[in-house]
Amino acid sequence: MDTRKVVLLVGALFVAAITAFFARTLITGSAAPQATAMVGAPAPVDGPKVLVAIRALPVGTIIDPTAVKFQPWPKELVEGAYFQEGAGFDMKNVVGTVVRNAITAGQPITQGALVKPGDRGFLAAALGPGMRAVTVPVSAQTSVAGFIFPGDRVDLLLSQSVTGGGDGPPLKTAETILRNLRVLATDQRTADEKDEKGNTVVHTFSTVTLETTPKIAEQIAVAESAGTLSLSLRSIADNQAEFEQAIAAGAVKAPANGDPKAERALMLQVASQPQAGDSSVTVGADVSRFQRRTVPGKSSDAPQQGAQVAGGNFPGGAPVLGPVVRVARGNTVTDVPVGGKH
């Protein structure tokens, strides 16, 4: 085969390769056009702005500014019982009221669905089913300097001095007796007060009304006569931690299907329940080496008996007093004084 034929053959193969490449690119590159739906802007609502719920508001919810907002509403659907923006409306008339009938998220709030402070049945509407309202006395030192507001959740602490039956100093104790109690009112205020700039006004108060179960109400009545009550403000993050502890302890069961909505509803249910029992206790010796750890023992003749066993009395006839150790040897029991001269 001569050189001319070889050159023509190579050229033909090259042209064929280029043609095949462009044909393949043309076939694969021309994809079928995608049908896209044109999303148009929503039509503006022709109507006034009415007050609606931002989230679901169950019965007993105390309204605060984070629970409601104004939203345009079709004018043909506006009812006379709705709260409309303007027209002399003041948000102060809504904040602090209590939901009488359950309101779903996005639903307009009607005047009949709320109970105002001072109205008949206001406090009863603020209580959950089966709950009770209990008022406890507090001071500025025992109420977080007034930085507790209606709707907050607190723990209740009991401080007392236990004298026992001995002659020593009393035992100083403090213990958390109740947890996760909802504050319904401070004195007679059921909502935050704002100044002209919108800042929360802090007031000191002498009483706090708490939401409790009937059993916890009895425990608070006993605690008032036993010592001094103090409030400890809870963090919002404690709800999640205690929910996980309740699941670990078997007190509640997590949804089997792992439904996030069901789990959140269960968490809210646990977070809204006051808790009693499993109290934490601190005694004087835990904070100072000069305080007691136990209750003073009863006075008895045991120290004098111990003095007789140990060899008598001090010079001048004073008996040896102080702690003793009771030692049993077979059927013989003797009291041996600990420390002191003899």
Phi and psi restraints in degrees (value plus and minus 20) as a CYANA .aco file:
   2 ASP   PHI    -100.4   -60.4
   2 ASP   PSI     152.8   192.8
   3 THR   PHI     -87.0   -47.0
   3 THR   PSI     -54.3   -14.3
   4 ARG   PHI     -84.7   -44.7
   4 ARG   PSI     -61.9   -21.9
   5 LYS   PHI     -86.9   -46.9
   5 LYS   PSI     -56.8   -16.8
   6 VAL   PHI     -84.5   -44.5
   6 VAL   PSI     -61.8   -21.8
   7 VAL   PHI     -85.1   -45.1
   7 VAL   PSI     -62.5   -22.5
   8 LEU   PHI     -84.6   -44.6
   8 LEU   PSI     -58.1   -18.1
   9 LEU   PHI     -86.4   -46.4
   9 LEU   PSI     -63.9   -23.9
  10 VAL   PHI     -83.7   -43.7
  10 VAL   PSI     -59.9   -19.9
  11 GLY   PHI     -84.0   -44.0
  11 GLY   PSI     -60.5   -20.5
  12 ALA   PHI     -85.3   -45.3
  12 ALA   PSI     -61.3   -21.3
  13 LEU   PHI     -83.5   -43.5
  13 LEU   PSI     -58.0   -18.0
  14 PHE   PHI     -85.6   -45.6
  14 PHE   PSI     -64.1   -24.1
  15 VAL   PHI     -83.9   -43.9
  15 VAL   PSI     -59.7   -19.7
  16 ALA   PHI     -85.1   -45.1
  16 ALA   PSI     -58.9   -18.9
  17 ALA   PHI     -84.7   -44.7
  17 ALA   PSI     -62.4   -22.4
  18 ILE   PHI     -85.5   -45.5
  18 ILE   PSI     -61.5   -21.5
  19 THR   PHI     -82.0   -42.0
  19 THR   PSI     -62.6   -22.6
  20 ALA   PHI     -86.1   -46.1
  20 ALA   PSI     -57.3   -17.3
  21 PHE   PHI     -83.1   -43.1
  21 PHE   PSI     -67.3   -27.3
  22 PHE   PHI     -86.8   -46.8
  22 PHE   PSI     -54.6   -14.6
  23 ALA   PHI     -86.3   -46.3
  23 ALA   PSI     -61.5   -21.5
  24 ARG   PHI     -86.0   -46.0
  24 ARG   PSI     -61.1   -21.1
  25 THR   PHI     -83.4   -43.4
  25 THR   PSI     -58.1   -18.1
  26 LEU   PHI     -86.9   -46.9
  26 LEU   PSI     -57.9   -17.9
  27 ILE   PHI     -92.2   -52.2
  27 ILE   PSI     -67.3   -27.3
  28 THR   PHI     -96.4   -56.4
  28 THR   PSI     -46.8    -6.8
  29 GLY   PHI    -101.9   -61.9
  29 GLY   PSI     -38.1     1.9
  30 SER   PHI    -114.5   -74.5
  30 SER   PSI      54.9    94.9
  31 ALA   PHI     -93.2   -53.2
  31 ALA   PSI     136.1   176.1
  32 ALA   PHI     -85.9   -45.9
  32 ALA   PSI     118.1   158.1
  33 PRO   PHI     -84.7   -44.7
  33 PRO   PSI     118.4   158.4
  34 GLN   PHI    -107.1   -67.1
  34 GLN   PSI     114.5   154.5
  35 ALA   PHI    -104.3   -64.3
  35 ALA   PSI      99.1   139.1
  36 THR   PHI    -134.3   -94.3
  36 THR   PSI     116.8   156.8
  37 ALA   PHI    -106.4   -66.4
  37 ALA   PSI     111.6   151.6
  38 MET   PHI    -102.0   -62.0
  38 MET   PSI      98.2   138.2
  39 VAL   PHI    -109.3   -69.3
  39 VAL   PSI      92.1   132.1
  40 GLY   PHI    -108.3   -68.3
  40 GLY   PSI     137.6   177.6
  41 ALA   PHI     -88.3   -48.3
  41 ALA   PSI     118.6   158.6
  42 PRO   PHI     -81.9   -41.9
  42 PRO   PSI     123.7   163.7
  43 ALA   PHI     -86.7   -46.7
  43 ALA   PSI     116.1   156.1
  44 PRO   PHI     -84.1   -44.1
  44 PRO   PSI     122.7   162.7
  45 VAL   PHI    -100.3   -60.3
  45 VAL   PSI     105.6   145.6
  46 ASP   PHI    -114.1   -74.1
  46 ASP   PSI      74.7   114.7
  47 GLY   PHI     154.1   194.1
  47 GLY   PSI     152.5   192.5
  48 PRO   PHI     -95.6   -55.6
  48 PRO   PSI     147.5   187.5
  49 LYS   PHI    -109.3   -69.3
  49 LYS   PSI     110.1   150.1
  50 VAL   PHI    -138.8   -98.8
  50 VAL   PSI     140.0   180.0
  51 LEU   PHI    -101.8   -61.8
  51 LEU   PSI     102.9   142.9
  52 VAL   PHI    -144.9  -104.9
  52 VAL   PSI     142.5   182.5
  53 ALA   PHI    -103.1   -63.1
  53 ALA   PSI     112.2   152.2
  54 ILE   PHI     -95.3   -55.3
  54 ILE   PSI     -56.6   -16.6
  55 ARG   PHI    -153.5  -113.5
  55 ARG   PSI     151.9   191.9
  56 ALA   PHI     -84.6   -44.6
  56 ALA   PSI     113.4   153.4
  57 LEU   PHI    -139.1   -99.1
  57 LEU   PSI      79.2   119.2
  58 PRO   PHI     -92.3   -52.3
  58 PRO   PSI     149.9   189.9
  59 VAL   PHI     -80.7   -40.7
  59 VAL   PSI     114.6   154.6
  60 GLY   PHI      75.4   115.4
  60 GLY   PSI     -23.7    16.3
  61 THR   PHI     -90.5   -50.5
  61 THR   PSI     112.2   152.2
  62 ILE   PHI    -107.2   -67.2
  62 ILE   PSI     100.4   140.4
  63 ILE   PHI     -90.8   -50.8
  63 ILE   PSI     111.4   151.4
  64 ASP   PHI    -149.6  -109.6
  64 ASP   PSI     149.7   189.7
  65 PRO   PHI     -80.8   -40.8
  65 PRO   PSI     -40.7    -0.7
  66 THR   PHI    -102.9   -62.9
  66 THR   PSI     -24.0    16.0
  67 ALA   PHI    -117.7   -77.7
  67 ALA   PSI     -34.8     5.2
  68 VAL   PHI    -154.9  -114.9
  68 VAL   PSI     142.0   182.0
  69 LYS   PHI    -177.9  -137.9
  69 LYS   PSI     144.2   184.2
  70 PHE   PHI    -112.4   -72.4
  70 PHE   PSI     119.4   159.4
  71 GLN   PHI    -164.3  -124.3
  71 GLN   PSI     118.3   158.3
  72 PRO   PHI     -79.9   -39.9
  72 PRO   PSI     122.5   162.5
  73 TRP   PHI    -157.1  -117.1
  73 TRP   PSI     118.6   158.6
  74 PRO   PHI     -74.9   -34.9
  74 PRO   PSI     111.2   151.2
  75 LYS   PHI     -84.8   -44.8
  75 LYS   PSI     -47.2    -7.2
  76 GLU   PHI     -95.9   -55.9
  76 GLU   PSI     -32.0     8.0
  77 LEU   PHI    -125.2   -85.2
  77 LEU   PSI     -19.9    20.1
  78 VAL   PHI     -95.7   -55.7
  78 VAL   PSI     108.4   148.4
  79 GLU   PHI    -120.5   -80.5
  79 GLU   PSI     139.7   179.7
  80 GLY   PHI     -89.0   -49.0
  80 GLY   PSI     -40.1    -0.1
  81 ALA   PHI    -105.0   -65.0
  81 ALA   PSI     -24.8    15.2
  82 TYR   PHI     -95.5   -55.5
  82 TYR   PSI     131.6   171.6
  83 PHE   PHI    -108.1   -68.1
  83 PHE   PSI      97.0   137.0
  84 GLN   PHI    -125.5   -85.5
  84 GLN   PSI     125.4   165.4
  85 GLU   PHI     -87.8   -47.8
  85 GLU   PSI     121.5   161.5
  86 GLY   PHI      60.6   100.6
  86 GLY   PSI    -178.4  -138.4
  87 ALA   PHI      33.4    73.4
  87 ALA   PSI      18.2    58.2
  88 GLY   PHI      56.8    96.8
  88 GLY   PSI      -5.6    34.4
  89 PHE   PHI     -93.4   -53.4
  89 PHE   PSI     118.5   158.5
  90 ASP   PHI    -147.1  -107.1
  90 ASP   PSI     103.4   143.4
  91 MET   PHI     -81.1   -41.1
  91 MET   PSI     -43.6    -3.6
  92 LYS   PHI     -82.5   -42.5
  92 LYS   PSI     -43.8    -3.8
  93 ASN   PHI     -96.1   -56.1
  93 ASN   PSI     -33.2     6.8
  94 VAL   PHI    -126.8   -86.8
  94 VAL   PSI     -61.4   -21.4
  95 VAL   PHI     -83.7   -43.7
  95 VAL   PSI     109.4   149.4
  96 GLY   PHI      77.9   117.9
  96 GLY   PSI     -31.2     8.8
  97 THR   PHI     -97.4   -57.4
  97 THR   PSI     147.4   187.4
  98 VAL   PHI    -138.9   -98.9
  98 VAL   PSI     119.4   159.4
  99 VAL   PHI     -93.2   -53.2
  99 VAL   PSI     102.0   142.0
 100 ARG   PHI    -109.3   -69.3
 100 ARG   PSI     -58.7   -18.7
 101 ASN   PHI    -140.4  -100.4
 101 ASN   PSI     121.8   161.8
 102 ALA   PHI     -79.1   -39.1
 102 ALA   PSI     119.6   159.6
 103 ILE   PHI    -144.0  -104.0
 103 ILE   PSI     108.5   148.5
 104 THR   PHI    -104.6   -64.6
 104 THR   PSI     141.5   181.5
 105 ALA   PHI     -83.3   -43.3
 105 ALA   PSI     113.5   153.5
 106 GLY   PHI      65.1   105.1
 106 GLY   PSI     -24.4    15.6
 107 GLN   PHI    -104.3   -64.3
 107 GLN   PSI     117.6   157.6
 108 PRO   PHI     -82.5   -42.5
 108 PRO   PSI     125.1   165.1
 109 ILE   PHI    -113.8   -73.8
 109 ILE   PSI     107.6   147.6
 110 THR   PHI    -121.2   -81.2
 110 THR   PSI     137.6   177.6
 111 GLN   PHI     -85.2   -45.2
 111 GLN   PSI     -52.0   -12.0
 112 GLY   PHI     -95.1   -55.1
 112 GLY   PSI     -33.2     6.8
 113 ALA   PHI    -105.2   -65.2
 113 ALA   PSI     -25.7    14.3
 114 LEU   PHI    -139.6   -99.6
 114 LEU   PSI     129.4   169.4
 115 VAL   PHI    -138.6   -98.6
 115 VAL   PSI     108.2   148.2
 116 LYS   PHI    -110.3   -70.3
 116 LYS   PSI     132.2   172.2
 117 PRO   PHI     -77.8   -37.8
 117 PRO   PSI     115.7   155.7
 118 GLY   PHI      76.0   116.0
 118 GLY   PSI     -40.0     0.0
 119 ASP   PHI     -94.1   -54.1
 119 ASP   PSI     134.9   174.9
 120 ARG   PHI     -85.6   -45.6
 120 ARG   PSI     112.3   152.3
 121 GLY   PHI      62.8   102.8
 121 GLY   PSI      -9.5    30.5
 122 PHE   PHI     -82.7   -42.7
 122 PHE   PSI     -72.0   -32.0
 123 LEU   PHI     -87.7   -47.7
 123 LEU   PSI     -56.3   -16.3
 124 ALA   PHI     -83.8   -43.8
 124 ALA   PSI     -54.3   -14.3
 125 ALA   PHI     -91.3   -51.3
 125 ALA   PSI     -49.1    -9.1
 126 ALA   PHI     -94.3   -54.3
 126 ALA   PSI     -38.6     1.4
 127 LEU   PHI    -102.6   -62.6
 127 LEU   PSI     122.5   162.5
 128 GLY   PHI     -95.1   -55.1
 128 GLY   PSI     146.5   186.5
 129 PRO   PHI     -79.1   -39.1
 129 PRO   PSI     109.8   149.8
 130 GLY   PHI      58.1    98.1
 130 GLY   PSI     -13.6    26.4
 131 MET   PHI    -119.7   -79.7
 131 MET   PSI     146.3   186.3
 132 ARG   PHI    -150.0  -110.0
 132 ARG   PSI     136.8   176.8
 133 ALA   PHI    -127.2   -87.2
 133 ALA   PSI     107.3   147.3
 134 VAL   PHI    -148.1  -108.1
 134 VAL   PSI     112.0   152.0
 135 THR   PHI    -123.2   -83.2
 135 THR   PSI     109.4   149.4
 136 VAL   PHI    -141.4  -101.4
 136 VAL   PSI     124.8   164.8
 137 PRO   PHI     -99.9   -59.9
 137 PRO   PSI     119.0   159.0
 138 VAL   PHI    -160.8  -120.8
 138 VAL   PSI     153.3   193.3
 139 SER   PHI    -151.4  -111.4
 139 SER   PSI     157.1   197.1
 140 ALA   PHI     -81.1   -41.1
 140 ALA   PSI     -53.8   -13.8
 141 GLN   PHI     -95.1   -55.1
 141 GLN   PSI     -48.7    -8.7
 142 THR   PHI    -120.9   -80.9
 142 THR   PSI     -12.8    27.2
 143 SER   PHI    -149.9  -109.9
 143 SER   PSI      15.1    55.1
 144 VAL   PHI      35.5    75.5
 144 VAL   PSI      20.3    60.3
 145 ALA   PHI      35.9    75.9
 145 ALA   PSI      10.9    50.9
 146 GLY   PHI      66.7   106.7
 146 GLY   PSI     -20.0    20.0
 147 PHE   PHI    -107.6   -67.6
 147 PHE   PSI      19.9    59.9
 148 ILE   PHI    -143.1  -103.1
 148 ILE   PSI     110.8   150.8
 149 PHE   PHI    -146.9  -106.9
 149 PHE   PSI     138.0   178.0
 150 PRO   PHI     -75.3   -35.3
 150 PRO   PSI     116.2   156.2
 151 GLY   PHI      79.7   119.7
 151 GLY   PSI     -40.7    -0.7
 152 ASP   PHI     -90.7   -50.7
 152 ASP   PSI     144.1   184.1
 153 ARG   PHI    -139.5   -99.5
 153 ARG   PSI     117.8   157.8
 154 VAL   PHI    -153.3  -113.3
 154 VAL   PSI     141.6   181.6
 155 ASP   PHI    -124.0   -84.0
 155 ASP   PSI     131.8   171.8
 156 LEU   PHI    -130.4   -90.4
 156 LEU   PSI     104.2   144.2
 157 LEU   PHI    -128.7   -88.7
 157 LEU   PSI     123.7   163.7
 158 LEU   PHI    -138.3   -98.3
 158 LEU   PSI     101.2   141.2
 159 SER   PHI    -129.9   -89.9
 159 SER   PSI     114.1   154.1
 160 GLN   PHI    -174.3  -134.3
 160 GLN   PSI     142.6   182.6
 161 SER   PHI    -133.4   -93.4
 161 SER   PSI     103.2   143.2
 162 VAL   PHI    -124.3   -84.3
 162 VAL   PSI      91.0   131.0
 163 THR   PHI     -99.7   -59.7
 163 THR   PSI     -51.7   -11.7
 164 GLY   PHI      48.8    88.8
 164 GLY   PSI    -175.7  -135.7
 165 GLY   PHI    -135.6   -95.6
 165 GLY   PSI     -12.7    27.3
 166 GLY   PHI    -117.8   -77.8
 166 GLY   PSI    -194.8  -154.8
 167 ASP   PHI    -117.9   -77.9
 167 ASP   PSI     -23.7    16.3
 168 GLY   PHI     -98.5   -58.5
 168 GLY   PSI     158.0   198.0
 169 PRO   PHI     -86.2   -46.2
 169 PRO   PSI     133.7   173.7
 170 PRO   PHI     -89.1   -49.1
 170 PRO   PSI     140.2   180.2
 171 LEU   PHI    -105.7   -65.7
 171 LEU   PSI     103.3   143.3
 172 LYS   PHI    -109.6   -69.6
 172 LYS   PSI     107.2   147.2
 173 THR   PHI    -155.1  -115.1
 173 THR   PSI     133.3   173.3
 174 ALA   PHI    -164.9  -124.9
 174 ALA   PSI     112.8   152.8
 175 GLU   PHI    -163.9  -123.9
 175 GLU   PSI     126.3   166.3
 176 THR   PHI    -105.1   -65.1
 176 THR   PSI      88.5   128.5
 177 ILE   PHI    -115.1   -75.1
 177 ILE   PSI     -47.0    -7.0
 178 LEU   PHI    -160.4  -120.4
 178 LEU   PSI     127.9   167.9
 179 ARG   PHI    -150.2  -110.2
 179 ARG   PSI     134.6   174.6
 180 ASN   PHI      39.8    79.8
 180 ASN   PSI      27.8    67.8
 181 LEU   PHI    -113.2   -73.2
 181 LEU   PSI     113.6   153.6
 182 ARG   PHI    -105.6   -65.6
 182 ARG   PSI     113.7   153.7
 183 VAL   PHI    -104.0   -64.0
 183 VAL   PSI     101.5   141.5
 184 LEU   PHI    -110.8   -70.8
 184 LEU   PSI     -58.1   -18.1
 185 ALA   PHI    -179.4  -139.4
 185 ALA   PSI     132.6   172.6
 186 THR   PHI    -137.2   -97.2
 186 THR   PSI     100.7   140.7
 187 ASP   PHI      35.6    75.6
 187 ASP   PSI    -139.0   -99.0
 188 GLN   PHI    -133.5   -93.5
 188 GLN   PSI      -3.8    36.2
 189 ARG   PHI    -114.5   -74.5
 189 ARG   PSI     112.9   152.9
 190 THR   PHI    -135.0   -95.0
 190 THR   PSI     -10.7    29.3
 191 ALA   PHI    -174.5  -134.5
 191 ALA   PSI     142.7   182.7
 192 ASP   PHI     -87.7   -47.7
 192 ASP   PSI     125.4   165.4
 193 GLU   PHI    -125.1   -85.1
 193 GLU   PSI     115.5   155.5
 194 LYS   PHI    -131.5   -91.5
 194 LYS   PSI     128.0   168.0
 195 ASP   PHI    -109.2   -69.2
 195 ASP   PSI    -191.1  -151.1
 196 GLU   PHI     -85.0   -45.0
 196 GLU   PSI     -45.1    -5.1
 197 LYS   PHI    -111.4   -71.4
 197 LYS   PSI     -18.8    21.2
 198 GLY   PHI      67.7   107.7
 198 GLY   PSI     -13.3    26.7
 199 ASN   PHI    -103.7   -63.7
 199 ASN   PSI     126.0   166.0
 200 THR   PHI     -90.3   -50.3
 200 THR   PSI     111.7   151.7
 201 VAL   PHI    -111.6   -71.6
 201 VAL   PSI     104.9   144.9
 202 VAL   PHI    -113.6   -73.6
 202 VAL   PSI     106.1   146.1
 203 HIS   PHI    -140.4  -100.4
 203 HIS   PSI     125.8   165.8
 204 THR   PHI    -103.3   -63.3
 204 THR   PSI     131.8   171.8
 205 PHE   PHI    -163.3  -123.3
 205 PHE   PSI     140.2   180.2
 206 SER   PHI    -128.3   -88.3
 206 SER   PSI     -34.8     5.2
 207 THR   PHI    -158.1  -118.1
 207 THR   PSI     131.8   171.8
 208 VAL   PHI    -153.5  -113.5
 208 VAL   PSI     112.1   152.1
 209 THR   PHI    -119.9   -79.9
 209 THR   PSI     105.1   145.1
 210 LEU   PHI    -136.2   -96.2
 210 LEU   PSI     131.5   171.5
 211 GLU   PHI    -115.4   -75.4
 211 GLU   PSI     103.7   143.7
 212 THR   PHI    -159.0  -119.0
 212 THR   PSI     151.2   191.2
 213 THR   PHI    -103.4   -63.4
 213 THR   PSI     144.4   184.4
 214 PRO   PHI     -78.1   -38.1
 214 PRO   PSI     -58.8   -18.8
 215 LYS   PHI     -87.2   -47.2
 215 LYS   PSI     -62.9   -22.9
 216 ILE   PHI     -86.2   -46.2
 216 ILE   PSI     -52.8   -12.8
 217 ALA   PHI     -80.4   -40.4
 217 ALA   PSI     -59.5   -19.5
 218 GLU   PHI     -85.1   -45.1
 218 GLU   PSI     -61.4   -21.4
 219 GLN   PHI     -83.7   -43.7
 219 GLN   PSI     -57.7   -17.7
 220 ILE   PHI     -86.7   -46.7
 220 ILE   PSI     -59.0   -19.0
 221 ALA   PHI     -81.8   -41.8
 221 ALA   PSI     -58.9   -18.9
 222 VAL   PHI     -90.3   -50.3
 222 VAL   PSI     -61.5   -21.5
 223 ALA   PHI     -83.1   -43.1
 223 ALA   PSI     -53.8   -13.8
 224 GLU   PHI     -81.1   -41.1
 224 GLU   PSI     -55.4   -15.4
 225 SER   PHI    -103.6   -63.6
 225 SER   PSI     -33.1     6.9
 226 ALA   PHI    -110.1   -70.1
 226 ALA   PSI     -48.6    -8.6
 227 GLY   PHI    -194.8  -154.8
 227 GLY   PSI    -170.5  -130.5
 228 THR   PHI    -123.4   -83.4
 228 THR   PSI     113.4   153.4
 229 LEU   PHI    -117.1   -77.1
 229 LEU   PSI     119.8   159.8
 230 SER   PHI    -152.0  -112.0
 230 SER   PSI     134.6   174.6
 231 LEU   PHI    -127.5   -87.5
 231 LEU   PSI     121.6   161.6
 232 SER   PHI    -145.4  -105.4
 232 SER   PSI      96.7   136.7
 233 LEU   PHI     -91.0   -51.0
 233 LEU   PSI     113.0   153.0
 234 ARG   PHI    -112.6   -72.6
 234 ARG   PSI     130.5   170.5
 235 SER   PHI    -102.7   -62.7
 235 SER   PSI     129.2   169.2
 236 ILE   PHI     -84.1   -44.1
 236 ILE   PSI     -50.9   -10.9
 237 ALA   PHI     -88.5   -48.5
 237 ALA   PSI     -36.4     3.6
 238 ASP   PHI     -85.1   -45.1
 238 ASP   PSI     -44.8    -4.8
 239 ASN   PHI     -82.6   -42.6
 239 ASN   PSI     -64.3   -24.3
 240 GLN   PHI     -86.1   -46.1
 240 GLN   PSI     -62.0   -22.0
 241 ALA   PHI     -84.0   -44.0
 241 ALA   PSI     -63.6   -23.6
 242 GLU   PHI     -91.8   -51.8
 242 GLU   PSI     -48.2    -8.2
 243 PHE   PHI     -84.5   -44.5
 243 PHE   PSI     -62.8   -22.8
 244 GLU   PHI     -86.8   -46.8
 244 GLU   PSI     -56.7   -16.7
 245 GLN   PHI     -85.3   -45.3
 245 GLN   PSI     -58.2   -18.2
 246 ALA   PHI     -85.5   -45.5
 246 ALA   PSI     -56.9   -16.9
 247 ILE   PHI     -87.7   -47.7
 247 ILE   PSI     -62.9   -22.9
 248 ALA   PHI     -84.1   -44.1
 248 ALA   PSI     -55.3   -15.3
 249 ALA   PHI    -101.0   -61.0
 249 ALA   PSI     -27.3    12.7
 250 GLY   PHI      62.8   102.8
 250 GLY   PSI     -11.7    28.3
 251 ALA   PHI     -88.9   -48.9
 251 ALA   PSI     -52.8   -12.8
 252 VAL   PHI    -152.7  -112.7
 252 VAL   PSI     138.0   178.0
 253 LYS   PHI    -134.9   -94.9
 253 LYS   PSI     108.7   148.7
 254 ALA   PHI     -89.9   -49.9
 254 ALA   PSI     130.2   170.2
 255 PRO   PHI     -77.0   -37.0
 255 PRO   PSI     114.9   154.9
 256 ALA   PHI     -86.3   -46.3
 256 ALA   PSI     -54.5   -14.5
 257 ASN   PHI    -105.2   -65.2
 257 ASN   PSI     -20.3    19.7
 258 GLY   PHI      47.4    87.4
 258 GLY   PSI       7.6    47.6
 259 ASP   PHI     -86.7   -46.7
 259 ASP   PSI      99.6   139.6
 260 PRO   PHI     -81.2   -41.2
 260 PRO   PSI     -57.1   -17.1
 261 LYS   PHI     -86.5   -46.5
 261 LYS   PSI     -62.9   -22.9
 262 ALA   PHI     -86.1   -46.1
 262 ALA   PSI     -57.2   -17.2
 263 GLU   PHI     -87.2   -47.2
 263 GLU   PSI     -58.7   -18.7
 264 ARG   PHI     -87.6   -47.6
 264 ARG   PSI     -60.6   -20.6
 265 ALA   PHI     -83.1   -43.1
 265 ALA   PSI     -58.4   -18.4
 266 LEU   PHI     -87.9   -47.9
 266 LEU   PSI     -58.2   -18.2
 267 MET   PHI     -84.8   -44.8
 267 MET   PSI     -61.3   -21.3
 268 LEU   PHI     -85.0   -45.0
 268 LEU   PSI     -55.1   -15.1
 269 GLN   PHI     -86.1   -46.1
 269 GLN   PSI     -63.7   -23.7
 270 VAL   PHI     -88.1   -48.1
 270 VAL   PSI     -58.9   -18.9
 271 ALA   PHI     -88.3   -48.3
 271 ALA   PSI     -41.5    -1.5
 272 SER   PHI    -112.6   -72.6
 272 SER   PSI     -21.1    18.9
 273 GLN   PHI    -115.2   -75.2
 273 GLN   PSI     107.2   147.2
 274 PRO   PHI     -88.4   -48.4
 274 PRO   PSI     131.5   171.5
 275 GLN   PHI    -145.8  -105.8
 275 GLN   PSI     119.6   159.6
 276 ALA   PHI    -146.3  -106.3
 276 ALA   PSI     143.8   183.8
 277 GLY   PHI      62.3   102.3
 277 GLY   PSI     154.0   194.0
 278 ASP   PHI      32.9    72.9
 278 ASP   PSI      27.0    67.0
 279 SER   PHI     -98.6   -58.6
 279 SER   PSI     128.0   168.0
 280 SER   PHI    -118.8   -78.8
 280 SER   PSI     117.3   157.3
 281 VAL   PHI    -142.5  -102.5
 281 VAL   PSI     119.1   159.1
 282 THR   PHI    -147.7  -107.7
 282 THR   PSI     110.3   150.3
 283 VAL   PHI    -129.4   -89.4
 283 VAL   PSI     151.1   191.1
 284 GLY   PHI     -77.1   -37.1
 284 GLY   PSI     -58.9   -18.9
 285 ALA   PHI     -86.6   -46.6
 285 ALA   PSI     -38.0     2.0
 286 ASP   PHI     -94.1   -54.1
 286 ASP   PSI     -38.2     1.8
 287 VAL   PHI    -137.4   -97.4
 287 VAL   PSI     -37.3     2.7
 288 SER   PHI    -169.8  -129.8
 288 SER   PSI     117.4   157.4
 289 ARG   PHI     -92.3   -52.3
 289 ARG   PSI     -32.1     7.9
 290 PHE   PHI    -114.3   -74.3
 290 PHE   PSI     -15.2    24.8
 291 GLN   PHI    -126.0   -86.0
 291 GLN   PSI     144.9   184.9
 292 ARG   PHI    -102.4   -62.4
 292 ARG   PSI     139.2   179.2
 293 ARG   PHI    -129.9   -89.9
 293 ARG   PSI     -41.2    -1.2
 294 THR   PHI    -149.6  -109.6
 294 THR   PSI     146.3   186.3
 295 VAL   PHI     -93.3   -53.3
 295 VAL   PSI     119.2   159.2
 296 PRO   PHI     -76.5   -36.5
 296 PRO   PSI     117.2   157.2
 297 GLY   PHI     -94.2   -54.2
 297 GLY   PSI     145.3   185.3
 298 LYS   PHI     -93.4   -53.4
 298 LYS   PSI     122.8   162.8
 299 SER   PHI     -93.0   -53.0
 299 SER   PSI     118.0   158.0
 300 SER   PHI    -174.0  -134.0
 300 SER   PSI    -197.1  -157.1
 301 ASP   PHI    -105.2   -65.2
 301 ASP   PSI     -17.7    22.3
 302 ALA   PHI     -79.0   -39.0
 302 ALA   PSI     -61.8   -21.8
 303 PRO   PHI     -81.9   -41.9
 303 PRO   PSI     -57.3   -17.3
 304 GLN   PHI     -88.8   -48.8
 304 GLN   PSI     -57.8   -17.8
 305 GLN   PHI     -84.3   -44.3
 305 GLN   PSI     -59.4   -19.4
 306 GLY   PHI     -83.3   -43.3
 306 GLY   PSI     -55.7   -15.7
 307 ALA   PHI     -85.4   -45.4
 307 ALA   PSI     -57.8   -17.8
 308 GLN   PHI     -87.0   -47.0
 308 GLN   PSI     -59.4   -19.4
 309 VAL   PHI     -87.8   -47.8
 309 VAL   PSI     -56.7   -16.7
 310 ALA   PHI     -98.5   -58.5
 310 ALA   PSI     -28.5    11.5
 311 GLY   PHI     105.2   145.2
 311 GLY   PSI      -5.7    34.3
 312 GLY   PHI      97.3   137.3
 312 GLY   PSI    -166.0  -126.0
 313 ASN   PHI    -136.7   -96.7
 313 ASN   PSI     153.7   193.7
 314 PHE   PHI     -89.9   -49.9
 314 PHE   PSI     143.1   183.1
 315 PRO   PHI     -77.9   -37.9
 315 PRO   PSI     116.5   156.5
 316 GLY   PHI      73.9   113.9
 316 GLY   PSI     -22.1    17.9
 317 GLY   PHI      68.7   108.7
 317 GLY   PSI     -15.0    25.0
 318 ALA   PHI     -93.5   -53.5
 318 ALA   PSI     109.8   149.8
 319 PRO   PHI     -90.4   -50.4
 319 PRO   PSI     135.5   175.5
 320 VAL   PHI    -100.5   -60.5
 320 VAL   PSI      95.2   135.2
 321 LEU   PHI    -130.4   -90.4
 321 LEU   PSI     133.3   173.3
 322 GLY   PHI     123.1   163.1
 322 GLY   PSI    -197.6  -157.6
 323 PRO   PHI     -88.5   -48.5
 323 PRO   PSI     127.8   167.8
 324 VAL   PHI    -148.9  -108.9
 324 VAL   PSI     138.0   178.0
 325 VAL   PHI    -135.8   -95.8
 325 VAL   PSI     106.3   146.3
 326 ARG   PHI    -109.2   -69.2
 326 ARG   PSI      99.1   139.1
 327 VAL   PHI    -131.6   -91.6
 327 VAL   PSI     109.2   149.2
 328 ALA   PHI    -129.6   -89.6
 328 ALA   PSI     102.6   142.6
 329 ARG   PHI    -142.2  -102.2
 329 ARG   PSI      78.0   118.0
 330 GLY   PHI      47.9    87.9
 330 GLY   PSI    -143.6  -103.6
 331 ASN   PHI    -112.8   -72.8
 331 ASN   PSI     -18.6    21.4
 332 THR   PHI    -119.9   -79.9
 332 THR   PSI     107.2   147.2
 333 VAL   PHI    -139.2   -99.2
 333 VAL   PSI     104.3   144.3
 334 THR   PHI    -145.7  -105.7
 334 THR   PSI     132.1   172.1
 335 ASP   PHI    -125.2   -85.2
 335 ASP   PSI     100.1   140.1
 336 VAL   PHI    -129.9   -89.9
 336 VAL   PSI     102.2   142.2
 337 PRO   PHI     -87.2   -47.2
 337 PRO   PSI     124.4   164.4
 338 VAL   PHI    -125.3   -85.3
 338 VAL   PSI      99.9   139.9
 339 GLY   PHI      57.8    97.8
 339 GLY   PSI     158.9   198.9
 340 GLY   PHI      62.7   102.7
 340 GLY   PSI     146.2   186.2
 341 LYS   PHI    -117.1   -77.1
 341 LYS   PSI     122.2   162.2
